[in-house]
Amino acid sequence: HTFLYYKFSEMLCLNMQMRHYLMLTFGEFREKKGANRKSEYKSLCETFSLIKVICFEMQLSQEYGPVFSLRRGSERMVFVSGYKMVKEALVNQLDSFADRPIVPLFHVVFKGLGIGLSNGYLWKKQRKFANTHLRYFGEGQRSLEKYIQEESNFLCEAFKEEQGRPFNPHYLITNAVGNVISSVLFGHRFEYSDQSFQNFLELDNEAIVLAGSAQTQLYDAFPGLLKYLPGPHQTVHANYKEIMIFLKKEVEKHKEEWNPDDPRDYIDAYLSEMKKKKEDPHAGFNMETLLVCILDLMEAGTETSSTTLRWALVYMMHYPEIQEKVQAEIDRVIGQSRQPTMADRPNLPYTDAVIHEIQRMGNIVPLGFPKMASKDATLGGYLIPKGTAISTILSSVLFDKNEWATPDIFNPEHFLDSEGQFRRRDAFLPFSTGKRMCLGEHLARMELFLFFTSLFQHFTFSPVPGEMPSLEGVLGFTHSPESSGC
């Protein structure tokens, strides 16, 4: 195995939901069905970073139970904690909490279109179409596995070119993962040196980072007041406008070459659907929605998988003995003469368990993306009025003491049975669950397995002496490795 040393520069992360609280109030719900609809709140006049807020929320769930609320100004958000209550909300009552609230920062660009932030009939039609055609152009064919294998080769070659020098793999990994979904959406990949795609990744990354600032939270609270004033929200909107120009150029190329009898990718199929659905405008099959859907799928198909792979490097550097066991299993089952395939997965139970434990401990999406009560509902004995924003604390599921033997310790044994075979865990919900679960979960699982096994088939990852990267991470909407030298 080639030894590689990495120097991680700033690891920036996404946060579309609750980055900093300027004024918080919290209270135990006293809105039980049939009771007085009043809530008692205590005031907190302190500014929190989100990482402190997550810990704070976990403490609140211990004090107030698995259902509690926070206020920011006049807005209330209900938090749901622990595996049993999260399952109750997202599985047992999946029709009650399937809508999305309006997030002003993103509504300017997304306008309630696409897949991630839409609701109702439009959301159902767009999600169904995306699900069908993602499977057709990737998940339902062997081509998706071939896309990932091909990209794994490119990524390994790029790593080899560094010749063991310390470097930051952030954009190489992001580019590689992004190329897989690009192959499905655009019908082609981008070279790592492609400046237009690099610009897209950098613009998107900057928008994602700025979306996590306290100033943008202020914009979300007072959009009408601040929309004409300078601030990071203006940069976010400007970046997304440039991103849309990049995506529109890709669509225009497709329109010039489009053959409705021979669809090559998602865009071709969508152009055909636009013609078919002209008489159904409420389904939203038009150019504006197409661009938002592409952006939705690009971000969803890139951010979580690339962040998980970056955590994989960090955890394997922290646990070299586990890295050695993974490599020994890969050497025994696959060797060095061929690429890993999905057919190898059942024969690599320890490697599979390590990948799952990285996802659990990496805790990539601590709060999930906010949902909204689509009707009056009762959860944990409390009345949740229609239109109330809901956040399921996925951290509380992945670290639930009732579900995991050693919840705070990196332990691949969580996913192994007494005979050393891989076992699934009901409380493993890194992609959330229910109607709004990650559309590309199957794609992400394939990417993580094939990229991970390919990298550790060829390389051993070690930190620069004295510069071990931290396991604390940077917390926004996603939880990513923090800036460190290694």
PyMOL commands that set and color helices and strands:
alter all, ss='L'
color gray80, all
select helices_A, chain A and resi 50-64+83-92+104-110+120-139+143-161+170-185+195-210+214-221+223-226+232-257+266-276+281-283+287-300+303-318+320-333+342-347+349-362+394-398+412-415+441-458
alter helices_A, ss='H'
color red, helices_A
select strands_A, chain A and resi 2-6+20-21+24-27+42-44+48-49+67-72+75-81+371-372+377-379+382-384+389-393+459-463+474-475+479-480
alter strands_A, ss='S'
color yellow, strands_A
deselect
rebuild
show_as cartoon
